[in-house]
């Protein structure tokens, strides 16, 4: 039995949750890079970059190819770059690729709210009337006695 989609998404976003991995994905979004280029552009040690690349490979976000002694990395597809652009637009408030960012359709939420009346005001008025009743003296007594 496979994990629920939300759990898989959480694992996916954990994979993206590292600054070096994000930087590597941004670099690879431009073009294929040799490991030596990524070392220069990220400023991290070779062993550390290798660990981060292994995480990205296991998540099927990047692929490697060897050419002589050089190892080159590329993204597995353009969707990774699209995801990074969406993240940038969320963080900066800018539209993605010149398109307006529209909120998701909430008609189903509105329909549900039409079916279930908001009970907040009823609870508030109940509490107010409860307080008013507790402020009243029992029958036959007056305040100050």
N, C-alpha and C positions, 0 to 999 in steps of 0.2 A: 504494500500500500504506500503510495507516495505522500509526501508531506503536503499539508494544505498550502494553497497558493500564497497566503499572507506570510507563512513561515518561510517559504522559498524567497519571497521578496525581501524579508528581513535579512536573510543570509546574503542575498545579493547586495543589499545596501551596506552590510557590514564589510563586504569585500571592497566596496568603493570608499569606505570610511577611513582612508589613510592618505595624507597629503602627497606622499611620494607616488602612490598608485594613481592618484588623480593627475598628477603632473605627467607621468608616463603616458596615460591615456590621452591627455591633451597633446603631447608631442606626437603620438602615433596618429592622432586625428588629422594632423597636417600631412603626414606621409610616413612611409616605412623608415625606421631608424635602426642603425647599428647600435649594439650595446655600448660601444665606445662613445658614440655621440650622446647617448642618454646619460652616460656617466658625467660627461662634461656639462650637459644641460641641467641635470638634477643636482649635481654637487655632492652626491653621496658616495660611499665606498662601494667597490665592486661587489663584495659579498652581500651587502645590504640590498643593493639593486637587484641582484640575482634572486634573493628571497622574495622581493616584491613582485618580480616578473613571474616567479613560480606560482604565487597566489593568483595572479591575473590569468596565467595559463590554465590552472585548475578550474577557474571559473569560466573558461572558454571565452574570455574577452580578448585575448591576444593569441597569435600564433607565431612560432619561431621558424626560421629557416637558416641553414648554415651555408655559407659561401666561402670555401677555403677555411681560414681560421676565424673569420668574422661571423658573428651571429646577428641576424636581422630580425626585428620584430615588426609586426603589423597588427592592426585591429582585425577582429574576425568579421566585422561588418560595419556599415555606416551608422547603425542604430546607437552605438556607444557614443559617437560624436554628437548625435541628436540629443541624447540624454544629457550630456555635459552642457550643451547649449540651453536646454530647458532649465537645468539647474542654475546656470548663469543668469538667465532671465528672471527666475524666481528671486535670486539673491539681489539682483540689481534693480528689479522692477521694470526692466526693459522688455520689449516684445521680441519674440524669437524670429530671426531672419526677416524683420520688417513687418511681421504679421501681428495683429492685435491679439493679446492674450485674453480669451474669453472664459468666464467662469463656467463650470459644468452645469448642465441643465438640472435645475432643482424642481421641476414640475412634480415629480413623484414625492419630493419632500413636502411641497405645498399641499398636495392632495392629502397626504397623511395628516398634516396639521389641520386641514379642513375637517377631517373626520374626528380628530381628537381635540376637543376644545382645550384651550389653555386654562388649567385649573389654578394657576398661580394667583390670579386676582381673587378667586374664591377663597383660597387658603388665607390670603391676607385679610380679607373681610371677615373670615371666620375668627382669626386671631384677634382682630379689632373688637368684634362683638363679644368674644370671650373676655377680653380685658375689661370692656365696659360693664359686663355682667358682674365681674369680680369686684369692680369698684363700687357697685351698688350695695347698700346695706340690706341685710335680710329684712323681710317684711316685719313691721312693728318696731324697727329700730331706726334711729336717725344718727347721722354722723356726729361725733363729738360727745356722745353719751358714754 
